[in-house]
Amino acid sequence: MSKPTRKWHSLFEGTVPKDHAFPESNEDKVRICDDEHLYVMSDGASESYNSALWAEVLVESACSEPPHSQFVRWLKRAIATYEDRSDRKDMSWSQEAAFNRGSFASLLVVELLRDHIKLTSIGDTEALLIKNGKISQAFPYKEAHDFQRRPNLLSTLLSRHNTPYFQQVLRSLVAKKISCSSQSGCKAWWHYPSSSDSLLLCVTDALAEWLLRKDGSTQARLNKVIAVRNQEDLTRLVEEARREDKMRKDDSSLIILGEEHATSDT
């Protein structure tokens, strides 16, 4: 991967589980690959079997090789890895039945290329470009109400991808860049903003929906997120929003990308 012209890297990465009593049940998985200018996030679907493992496999696979033109081959390898790590011989009959119904998870891949940002998103994990302290671009969803739709997720069952949506995914993954600030299916290309205090946020669905709501507190919510400096800040922000019944109680994860001084204290 060519080195980006802007010196962007990870400024923060953290997650808050939906239940602090069981942090190991957190189904959000994140990988930071600053040396490769690559950032990956996956959110396992709670209703499916061992989705945390599937999300883990997806972020590992995407960091090793982002899913592009050889998507089907990439997906088959990820499914094989998931199956290898699943101890089927010790499963109960009910676990076996759940395993056979498949596991599901989203995937967001951010690649910082030489002259633009390349995004790949399958599901409802969101990227937000922050320019002049405001949300300038959002992908894949544009509005908070979009999160009410049932997302299309990657599955451990290859047959579940035989749908019109995933046919579009295949076409868009082999598509060449149309232009910056454009998108094609599950891919988007963004310009680096000219301002050095710009940021890119990667967020899972509960936090993304909360940020995209348009009301009198929209800017205040964003200001709180871009001010996050450490895990304690993120935990305090998420727990406060949950107590006020303003954020859905779900695993909530955040990556902040930008230049070093962009979130420094003044």
C-alpha positions, 0 to 999 in steps of 0.5 A, spaced: 500 500 500 502 506 497 504 511 503 499 517 504 500 524 503 497 526 509 500 523 516 494 520 518 494 514 523 490 512 529 489 517 535 484 512 539 481 506 539 476 503 544 470 499 546 465 499 551 461 492 552 453 492 552 454 488 559 460 490 563 459 484 567 461 480 561 466 484 557 468 477 554 462 477 550 463 483 546 462 482 539 465 488 536 472 487 534 477 492 531 484 491 528 489 497 528 494 496 522 498 503 522 504 501 519 499 498 513 495 504 513 489 499 514 483 500 519 478 494 520 472 494 525 467 488 525 460 487 529 458 480 530 450 479 530 448 477 537 442 473 535 447 468 531 452 463 534 459 465 536 459 471 532 464 474 536 469 469 533 466 470 526 468 478 527 475 476 530 476 472 523 473 477 519 478 483 522 484 478 522 483 476 514 481 483 512 488 486 515 492 480 512 488 482 505 483 487 504 477 484 500 477 486 493 477 483 487 478 476 489 472 477 494 469 470 494 476 466 495 477 471 500 470 469 504 471 462 503 478 462 506 475 466 512 469 461 513 474 455 513 478 459 518 472 460 522 470 452 522 477 450 524 477 454 530 470 452 532 470 445 536 464 442 533 466 435 536 464 438 543 458 442 541 451 440 544 446 438 539 443 445 540 450 449 539 451 444 533 444 446 530 445 454 531 452 453 528 449 450 522 444 456 521 450 460 521 454 466 524 453 473 521 457 480 522 459 486 519 465 489 516 468 496 515 475 497 512 479 503 511 485 504 507 489 510 507 492 511 500 497 516 497 491 521 495 485 519 498 481 514 503 478 508 500 472 505 504 469 498 504 463 497 508 458 491 508 453 491 514 452 497 518 458 499 521 460 506 519 465 511 517 464 518 518 469 524 516 469 530 520 471 537 517 471 543 521 468 540 527 462 537 523 460 531 519 462 532 512 461 525 509 458 518 512 458 511 509 455 506 508 449 510 512 447 517 511 441 518 516 440 515 523 433 512 521 437 507 516 439 503 522 432 501 523 433 497 516 436 489 517 443 490 515 446 485 510 451 481 513 457 477 512 455 470 513 459 463 515 454 460 510 457 461 503 450 460 500 447 466 504 451 471 499 447 468 493 443 475 493 442 481 489 445 485 494 452 481 494 452 480 487 452 488 487 458 487 492 462 483 487 461 488 482 463 494 486 469 490 489 472 490 482 470 497 480 475 502 479 475 509 483 470 513 480 472 519 483 473 522 490 467 523 494 463 518 490 461 511 492 459 504 488 455 499 492 459 497 498 465 502 496 467 509 497 472 514 496 474 520 500 478 526 499 483 527 505 480 534 507 485 540 507 484 542 514 489 539 519 484 538 524 480 533 520 478 526 523 475 520 520 471 516 525 469 508 525 463 506 529 459 501 530 451 501 529 449 504 536 454 509 537 453 511 529 446 512 530 446 516 536 451 521 532 447 521 526 441 523 529 439 530 527 436 534 533 438 540 537 444 536 540 447 533 534 453 537 535 454 537 542 454 529 541 459 529 536 463 534 540 463 529 546 466 523 541 471 527 538 474 529 545 475 522 547 482 521 549 482 514 553 478 508 554 475 512 561 472 518 556 469 513 552 466 509 557 463 515 561 460 517 554 457 511 552 454 509 559 451 516 560 448 516 554 445 509 556 443 511 562 439 517 559 436 512 554 439 516 548 443 510 546 441 503 544 445 498 549 449 494 545 457 493 544 460 500 542 466 501 539 470 507 536 476 508 532 479 516 531 484 517 525 487 523 524 493 527 525 497 527 531 495 534 534 488 533 531 485 531 538 491 534 543 489 538 548 490 546 547 
